Amino acid sequence: MKSIKFIFFLLFGLLLLNACDTDRDCPENPLEKGNQVKFQAIIGAASSTRASGTEWNTGDAIGVYALNGGTTLPSGVYDGKENIKYTTPGTGSFTAATVGISFPETGTLDFIAYYPYQETINGYMYNIDVANQSNSAAIDLLYSNDAKGATKGNSSVSLTFKHMLSMLVLNIGAGDGVASLEGLTASIRDLKTDGTFNLANGTLATGSTSATITPAGVVSGTNGTLAAILVPGQNLNSSRIIFSLAGQTYEWTPGDMALESGKRYTYSLQLSASGVVMLQPEATIIDWEEADTGTGSIILTPEETQNDYWTIAELRSKYTGSNVTITDDAKIKAVVVQNLAGGNSTSKKNIVVQDETAGVAIRLVADNADLDFGDEVEISLKDQQLSAYNGLLQVNNLPNANVTKVGEKPVVAKEITAAELLSGNYESQYVAVSNVQVVEADLSKTFATTNAHGSINMEAESGEAFVMFTARFAAFQAETVPQGSGTLKGIASVNNTTYQVLPTVAADYAGMTGTRFGVTNTLTVSPETIQFEATSGDTKDITITASGAWTATTEGTGFTVSSLGGTGNATVTVTANAAAGVSGKVIFTLDGTALTKEVAVSQKTAGGTTGNILFPGSDFENWDAFLGSLGSFGLSTDGYASHTTNGGRDDSGALLLKGTPSKNDYTFTAVVPEGFSAVGKTKIVFYIKGTSAKSLSLNVYVGTGTTMGTDYKCYNLANYSAEGTLSATNSNNYSGIINTGGNWMKVTLDISGLTLNSTAGQNLFGLKVGNNAAYDLLVDDITLE
């Protein structure tokens, strides 16, 4: 595919570096005060174009991610350089809006970049929205991930951008009987307009929101070109394209054509008094890959004017409370929403049709054998009777010959609330009623029986009530009703004063699998951590508060639980089976729900701490011992680190990180104590509690130097809201947030592949925090296991 190529020339001056401390890595941005990276952007050949033209506009901005060579997002982010904004005054020269990117002294970098820039990117997901086409450049997503292996010695870095969305182009000409296209309007309907793009792996997911798209373009005299940027991952045959000109309306549904990223789909059409002629497409823009639409000439007849057809809303207005015979030579054009295979009707003579304005029931003279869901029909109404049957408006005893199939149309359920259903404004229309469920008393029932129709009572979360009606002839009549809450689709109806929804097929209720509302599920445990004394047979109690039945499971060794299940509130006893080595957790689950609670289990050593402390004071009980274990730089003087005597686990001492560090900072670096050995040990364990707007990064030292990735390995917590085991990486990264939900959470560092420093006085373990982010975090019990 031919694509836009932006060539970015990265110009670097000499690096002005300060000397690094012996137990600290170099500053986060060695060029922060000078020699910023600069980008020069060139847009391919002169004939190339992006959505808004061939030139950069003043203020255009790109977002750039720098990665350590050979790594990926998110673990490989270099120097914290994520979503760095670069802007241009319109010349193609880009400069950083704030702090830029600088090459390291050694090693390689890879780059990921995108356009247009978004200030907030959550989870590396770029939000797509093409509903507004008034500024095409603002929605034309471009992406580059091919710049790899760049070094400080390189004179330039080239980024090749590709279009990630799709483009539809309509070239329109005036044909016979059309003097001018001035005043032409167009709309694209029934396509999804949102989605997300994963910047880490370059994948795109189509969203769920449909909206009418107004293509941008120019019309002059007898010619015009309209274009729209669309979200890939859907098919053009699910759309409807509506043209309006001089009081005439044309509706066209393209044939089967899957939308792919980076492809442009061009159709040439001619509007004439007799119809629309679609000619063989021709490609005109080289930077989008032209997709073969495979179309020859297609003639579409214009939609009839409003005077030729009544809308169903007009038809319904003729009924004023008593039977009425239609004397006008009137017709309606509508789409059938009754499903033959589903069979949910009390008679084969019944069908239901709707248009964009309303719906109505039709009672035929003979059984319907052909008209099915999605069939577009023309119905002749002259001399036919409009009446109400048990409150439901219908055209009564219509000859089958009065109904002619003229095509097919996609049918999308109208999303409504239960309150809107009860308004009666959606009678005989295919609807989707949200946030509803079967009442508890009817949960054991089937939809109907072979001998009787079924009326299942429904309730909405907002309090409204209605009936889900199923005829005994329905294909799904013997199925048990849905047990959960969700959205119910079907035909809105009424029986006297009772409002109903008639599912057309099983898929109409398949989404009702959510948690039932009106039931408050509760599960709490206390305490959330237990710590045995260094004695076999020591016991601890856990108090459970539950709204129903619960189950307990265990992970770990050295302890037993008195009961692994029960109903409602209870107390269970946990017993240590050994004097040392007891660890793990008890997991409580409320049956039938996703609610779980965990209780961490540990045991003190004979010296009073959990496990083997990594260095003197690493349980933070003896603050002087902790401070004495640190290297020459001691504890950070940035004001956010302090000691709490009772904020730790079991009201013990802990390290408190509270405040906003002014830089990416070493909170402390501990050195190897006398007699230290990590032989046979496989992990470093510690506990955290609280929140932080950036994450933690830990250094474990394996060499005597200060080279990141060689003399020490880095463990990055990233987004941490559940206990996990971390693996070693070659660089510090503070991206992510920490939120333990008010509980103590265990952090495990896998050191099974490392040989830790063992000479007294060498660096052993360091804890780092990110800059300009609020921390309110407790750290406790750093152990070697």
N, C-alpha and C positions, 0 to 999 in steps of 0.2 A: 504494500500500500504506500502511496505517496503521502508524505506528511510534512507538516511545518517543521523546519529545522531551526532551532535557536542555537546559535553558537555563542557560548559564554566564555569570554576570555578573562581568566582570573589573574590579576596582576598583583604581585606581592613585592614588598620591599624587604629590607633586611630585618630579621627578627631581633628585637631588642629585649633580651631576657634578663631577668634578675636571677641571681644564684638561688638554687633551691635548698630548703632546709633538709637535713639528713633524714628526717622521718616524715617529710611532707612531699607530696607530689607538686609539680609546678603549678602556677596560677592557672585558673580555668581558661583565660583568654590572653595569651602572651601578647596580642596586638591590640588590646583593648584601648590603649591610648595613642595608637598610631598605626599607619600602614594597613588600613582596612582592606579586606578583599573587595575588588570591584568586578562587576559583570558587564560585558558588552554583548548585547543581544542582537543578532542578525536574523531577519525573517527570510530564509531561503531565497528563491528566485523572485524576480519582480512580479511575476504572474501568480505567485503563491498568495494565499489569503487565509487569514483566520476569519472568524465570524464577523468581526467588525471592520475588516479591511486589511491593507497590506502594511500599515504603519502602526507603530506603538502609539498609544495615546498618553498624554500627560497624566501621571498618577497611576498608570498600570502597575500592578504589583504581582510578584510571584512569591511562592513559599518554598524554601529549600531546607532539606534535611541532610546533615553530614553524618556519615557512618564510618566507623573503622573498617578498613579494607577487608572484604570477604565476609562481612556480617550483614545482618538484616535488622529491620525494625521489629520490636522496640529495643532489643537487648544491645544492639550495636551502635547506639547513638554516640557520636564523638563529642566530647567536651560539652555535653548538654545542648548542642546546637540543633534544636528542633523547631521547625516551622519559622525559620528566620525570614523576615520580610525584606524584600529588595524592591525598590521602586525606580521609575524612570521619569524624567521630565518630558519624554516624547522623542528623545534622540536615539534611543536604543541603548544608552549607557545606564546601567543599573548600579545603585549604591544602596548600602544597608540603611534601613530606616532607623535602626538603633545600633546594637552591637553586632558586628558581622562575624564571618567565619575565617579562621586562619589555619594553614597547614601545620601539622606537628613537625618537630625537628626531624623525626624519623618515622617510618611507616607510611602506609597508603590510606587514602580516603575514597569512599564511594559516595555518590550523591543521588538523592531522589528529589524531584522538583515538580511543582504543579502550578497551574494558572486557571482561574483567577484566585488571588489570595483570600483566605478566610482567616480572621483573627483567632477564632476558637476552633480547634480540631480536637474532638474527644475520641480517644481510643484509635487514633489514626484513621478515623472514618470521615470522609468529606461528604457533606450533605448536598444533594442534588435537588434542584427545583426549577423546572422549565415552564411553569405555568405562565409566567410573564415574559413575553418575547420582545418587549419594547427595546431592550438593550441586549442584543445577542451576545456581545462580547462578555457580558457579565455571567452568562450561563454556559459558555463554550468551554467545557472542561478539557484541559490539556495536561499530559502526564509524561514524565521522563524518568526512567530508572536504569539507563544504560551507561552512565558515566561511572566507570569502575577503575580502581587501581591508580588513582591520581596521587602524585607526590609533590613535595615542595619544589622539586627541580623542574616540574612541568611548566611550560610557558602558558598553557591554556587548558581548559577543560571543556569538552564539547558535550552538550546535552541535546538529544533528539527528542522532541516532543511529538506526541500523537494525540489525535482527537479520541476521546473516550466515549462520546455520545454519538448519536446518529443525526442525519439531516435529511429532511424531505423538501424537495424543490418542485414547484408547480409552475411550468411555463405555459402561459395562457394566451390564446389569440382569439380574436373576434371572427366568427364565421358568418354564414348566410343569415340574413335577417337581424344581425346585431351590428349596429352602427358604431358603437363605442363601448369600451370597458370601463369608462369613467363611472365611479360610484360602486364598483364591484367590491363586495365583502366576502370573506371566507372564514370558516371556523372548522377546527379539527376536534372531534368529540370522541369520548369513550376510551381514551388512552390514559395510562398512568403518567403522572407528571412529576413524581418524586422518586428518590432512590438514595443509595449510599455507595461511595467508592472507597475501597480499602487501599490507602496509600502504601501499606506495608507489602501487599502482594499483588496489587494491580487488578483486583477483581471488583466487579460491579454488581449490585443487587437492586432489582427493580422494586419500587415501593408499592403502596396500596391506594394512593390518593388519585382519583380521576378528576379531571377538570377540563373545561373547554379551552382550547388553545387558539389564539388568534395569530396566524402567521404574519410575519413582517414582510414588507416588500414594496414594490413600486408598480403603479399602473399608469400608462400613458397612451391615450388614444385607443388603438385596437390591439395593444399588446400589454402584457404584464407578467411579472415574476413574483411569486410568493415563496417564502421559505420559512421553515420552522426547525428548531433543534429539538430532538425527541430523545426519550430515555430508551436505551436498548433493552433487549430481553423480552420484548412483546411483539405481536404480529400486527401488521397494518390492516389485516382483514378483520380485526376487532374494532376498527375505527369507522367513523362516518365523517365524510368531508362535505360540508354544506357550502354552496355558492349562492349568493343572492345578487341579482342584477336587474334593474328596471322592473321591479315587482315580480320577477320570475325566480323561482327557487329550484336549484339542482342539488340532488343528493347522490353521493357516490361512495361506495364501499370498495376499497382496493382489494385485489385478489390476495392469495396467500403470499406473504412476504415478511419473513422474520427480520426484525431490526437488529443489526450488529454494530458493535462499537467501531467508530471511524469510517463508516460507510455512508455515502450520500445516495439517496433514491430520487431519481429525477423522472417526472412525468410531464409530457407536453400535451396540453388539452386545447380543444377548440370549442368555444361556446357558439351555438347557432340556435335559430328558432326551433329547430326540430330535435335538438339534443346536444350532448357533449361528445366530441370525438377525442379519444386519447391516442396520441401518436407514439411511435417508438421513441424511447427516451434518448437524450443526448447528453453526454458529460460536458460540463463547461468549467468546473473548478478542479484544479489538479491536486490540491493538497488534501482533499477528501477522496478516499477510494470510491470510485463509482460502482455501485451495485447494479447487477443486471436484473431489472424488474421483469424481464421476460414478457412484456406486454406488447401486443399489436394494437390494432384499432378497436376501441371499445366505445359503443354508442350508448349513452344514457339519456332517457327522456326526462325533460324537466318535470319537477313536481307540479301537480295541478295547483291552480290558484285556490285561495281560501274559499272562494265562491262555489267551486266545484265539489268540495267535500264539506260536510259538517264535521266539526270536532265532536268527540264524545261528550265533552262538557256542554256543547250546544244541544246535543241530543238529550242529555239528562235534564236540561233546563225546560224541555217541553212538558215534562211530567210535573204536575202541580198538586198531586194528591188523589187523582182519579185517572182511570184508564184513558189513554189518548191514542187516536189513530193518526198516523203520519200521512198527510195528503200531499206533501211536497215530493217532487222527484229527487229525493235526497239520498246521499251515500256517505258512508264513513270509510276511512282507511285506518286499519288498526292491526295490532299484532296479537296472536293467540298466546295466552299464558296458561292454558290447560295442558296437562301432560298426559298423552295417551298411555304411555307405559306405566306411569305412576298410578293411573286409574282412580284418583281420589275425587270422585264425583258420584252423586246419588243416582245419576242417569247418564247414559251415553248420548242422550239428546242435548246435554248441556255443554256449552263452551263459554269461556270468559275471554274477553278481548280488552285491550287498552291502547290508548295513544298517549301523546305527551301531556294531554290535559286531564284525562280521567279514564275510568274503566266501566264496563257494563257487562252483565250476564246476557247470554243469548240462549233461548230455548228453541231448538230446531224441531222440525216436523218429524224427521227420521234420525236414526242413530248416526253419530259422527264416526267415520272410520278413517279419515284421512287428515283432518286438520290437527296440527300438533304444535307444541310449544315453539315459539319463534317464527311461525308462519305468518307472513304479512298478507292480509286479506282485504278485499273490497266487499262491502256489504250494502246491498240495495234495500232501502227502508220504505219505499213508497207503499202505502196501503197496509203497513204493518202496525201492530199494536204495541204500545209501551205501557207496562203495568208493573205493579209491585207484588211479589210473592213472599209472604211472611216478612215484609219489610225490605226485601232485596229487589232493586229495580232490574227489570229484564225486558228484552224484546221478545215477545211471546209468539210461539208457533211460527217461526220464520222458516219459509221453504229453504231446503238445503241448497237449491239452485241459486238462491240470492247471494250466496257466499262464494267468492272467487279468490283463489290463491294467486297473488301477484308477485311473490318473492319471499325472502326470508330476512329477518332482522335480529341482531343480538338483543337479548333482554337482560337488563341489569336490575336487580331488586332495588326498589326505592327504600333507602334507609330511614326508618321512622322510629319514634318512641311509642310506648304503649299508650301514652296520653293522646298522641296523634292518631293512633288506630281508633281510639274511642270517640274521636271527633266525627267519624264517619266520612271524612274527606278523602279517604283512600279506598273506598268500597270498590271491589272488583279489580283491584290493581295488585301486581306482584310486589310484595313488600318484604323488608327485613326488619323485624322488631327486635331491638337490642335490649340487653340486660333483663332477660326473663327466664323463668324456670317453671317446671311442673310443680304444683303444690304438693306438699309432703304426703297428703292423704291419697294422692293418685299415683305415687311413684311405683307401686307394684302392678299397675294396670298395663295392658297392651293398648295400642292405638284404637283398635276396634276388635270385633269378633266376626266370625263368618256369618253370624245370624243378625248382628245389630251394628249400626253405626256407633262411633265412639265420640264422646265429648269429654276432653281432658281439661280440667281446670288449670289455668295458668296464672302466674302472678309476676308482676314487675318489681324490680328493686325499689322503684319509686312509689309502689303501693297499688297501682292499677291492677284490675283483674279482667280476664277475658277467657275464651275457650279455644282450644286447638281441636278442630273438627276433622274426623277421618271417616270416610265412607267404608262400608264393609267390603267394597270391591277393590279397595286400594291394595297395591302390591305389598305394602309394608304393614298391613293391618294387624298381623300377628306379632309384630315386634314390640318389645317392652319400651315404654316411653323413655326419653332421655333423662338421665339421673342428675345431670349438672345444670349449670346456668350458662347463658350465652345468647346468641342471636338465632331467632326462629324466622325462617323464610316461608313464604306461601302466599296464597291469594286472600286478601282481606275481604271479609264477608260479614253478613249480619243475618240473624234469625230472630225476627220480632225485635226485641230490645237487647239481645245478646250478641256482642261483637265476637267474630271468629277469625281465625287464620287457618287456611287449609293448605298443609304442605303438599307440594306437587310431586316430589320424589323424596327418597330417603336422605339425599344430600342436603335437603332444606333444613334438617334438624341435626345434621352430623356435627355441627360446631358447638352444640350445647354440652360441653364437657368441662366447663369451668367450675371452680369452687362455688357451692351453693351459698347464696347470701341469706341473711337473717339468722345465721348460726355463728356465734362467736366462739372461735377455737382458741383456747388458751393453754399454754404450757410454760411453766417456770420451774427452775430448780435453784436450790440454795444449800450450800455455797456453790460457786462456780469453779472453785479449785479446792482440793483437799491435799494435805501433806502429812504423811505418816511420820511418827517418830521412828528412830532407828531400832525398832523392836518388832519382832514377829508377833502377830496377834493383835497389833494396835488396830482400833476401829474408828471409823468416821461415819457420821450420819448425813444423808442427803434428803432434804425435804422437797417433795414434788407437789406442785399444784397443777391439776389437769382438768380440762372440761369433759374428758371422756377416757376411753381406754388408751393405754400407753404401753410401749415396749422398750426395754433397755438392752443394749448390746455393749460389749467391751472391746477395747483394743489395748494391747500391751501385755505385761507379765507381772506376776507376783501378787495378785490381789483377786478377791472374789466379791460378788454382789449378792446380797441376801435374796433379792427378788428381781426377776427379769421381765416382769409384766404386772399390770394391774389396771384398775379403773378408778378414775378420780384422784383425789388427794391421797398421798401416802408418804411414808418415810422408809427409805431403804438404808441398810447398813453395809458399808464397804470394809473389808478386812484385809490387812496386810498378811501375806503368807510367808514373809521372810524379813530378816533384819536389814537387808540392803538390796538395792537393785529394783525396787518396785517403781514402775512408771507406766503411764498410758492414759486412758480416758474412758469414761462411761458416757455413752450416747443414748439419750432418751428421745423417743419419737412418739408423737401423738398419732395414733392409728388412723389411717385414711386421709391424712393430711401431709403437707410438706414441712410441718413444724418440727424442729429438732432443737435440743439443747445438749450441750456437752459440759462435763465436769472433768477438769484436768486432774490427774493423779500423779503424785510424786512422793519422794521419801527423803528425809534428812539423812545425812551421814552421821557417824558417831560424833563428828565435830560440830554438828548442828546445821550444815548446809545441804542443799540438794545436789546430789551427784558429786563430782570432783570439780572444785572451782578452777577456772582457767588460770588465774593468777591471784595473789593475795588481794583481798578486798573486792573481788569480782561478784560477790553476793551483796555488796554495798552495806553490810552490817557494820563494818569498821571502816569509816571514811578515811581515817589517817592511813590505814593499810592500803586502801585503794589509791590514794594520792601518791603514796610511796612506791607504788608499782609502775608509775608512769615515767616516760622518757623525759628528756631535758626540757621539753616544751610544756609539760604538765597539762593541766586542764585548760580548755579554751577560756580566754578572757573576754569573749564577745558578749557575755552577760546572760546567756540563755541556759547554761548548764549549772545545776546545783544538786545538793543532797537533800533528800527527804527521809526522815527517820521512821515514818510510819505509813508511807504511801505505797510500799511494796507489797509483794504477795504475802498473804497472812499478816498484814499490818507490819511488815518488816521494812528495813531500809531499802532505798532504791535510788537510781540516778534519774533526776527530773530534767527533761529538756522542755523548757517553756519560754517562748519568745520568738523573735524573727532574726535569724542569723544574717549578718550583712554580707557574707561570702560563702562559697562552698568551703566548709570549715572542718578541720580535724577537731572533734570534741575531745578526744584523747587518743594517745598511742601508748599501750602498755608494753613493757619489755619482758623478756624471758626471766623468770625467777630462778634462784638457785635450786638445783636438783630437779629441774623440769624435764619431763619426757612425755612425748605424745605417741610413743610406740604402742601399737595395738588399738589406738583410738581412731574413730571414723567420723566423728562429728563434734562440732561446737554448738551448744544449745543455749539460748537465752529467751527471756520473756519480755513482751511489750504490752502496754495498755495505753490507749488514748488515740489521738488523731494528729495528723500533720498534713500540710498542703503540698509538701514534697516528701520524698521517701528517704530511707537510710541507705548508706553504702558502707560495707565492712571490709577492712583489709586484713588478710591473713598472710603473715610474712614467712617466706621460704628461702630468702637470700639475704645477703648482707648489704646490698646496694639499695637504691631508691627508684629503680626502673619499674614503672607500672606494667603489670602483666608478666614480668620476669622475676623480680625480687619480691613482689607481693601479688597475690591474687585478690580479685574484687568480687564481693557478693552483694548484689543489688536487690532490695526488697520490692522495688517497683510498686504496683498497686497491691496492697496487702490488706485483705479483709477476711482471710481464712488461713488457717495454719498450713504451712508448707515447708518443703525442703529445697534449699537453694543450692545451685551449682556454681562453681568458680567461673569468673569471666576475666577478661584482660583489661577492663577499664571501669572506672567509677561512673555511675549513672544515678541521678537523683530523681528521674522522672517517675511520676505516679503519686498516689496519695495513700495514707495509712488511716484506717478506721477500724478499730477492734470492737466497735459496738459496746464499749464500756466493759469488755471482758479482757482478762489476761489471755494473750495468744502466744503460743510457742513458735519460735523461729529456729530452724535447724539448718546449719551450714554443713554440707557434705565435704569433708576433708579427706575422704578415703584414698584419693589419688595424690595427696600432697605429703611432703616431708617437711614438717614445721621446723623453724629455727629452734635450737636446743641449747645454745651457748648463752649463759647468763649475761644479761645486758643487751643482747640483740633485740631488735624490734620483734614483737609477737602478734599483737592484735590492735587494730585501730577502728574507731567508729567515726563516720563522717556524716554531715548534714548538708542539705542544699541551701542555696542563698535566697534571700528575700521571700521566704515562705514561713508561715506561722506553724510552730511546733507546740504541742501540748501532750507530751509523751513521757511515759515512765518506762525505764529499762531495769531489769532485775535478773539475778541469778545466771551469770554467764558461766557455763560449765563445759568441761571436756569429757566426752563419753565415747 
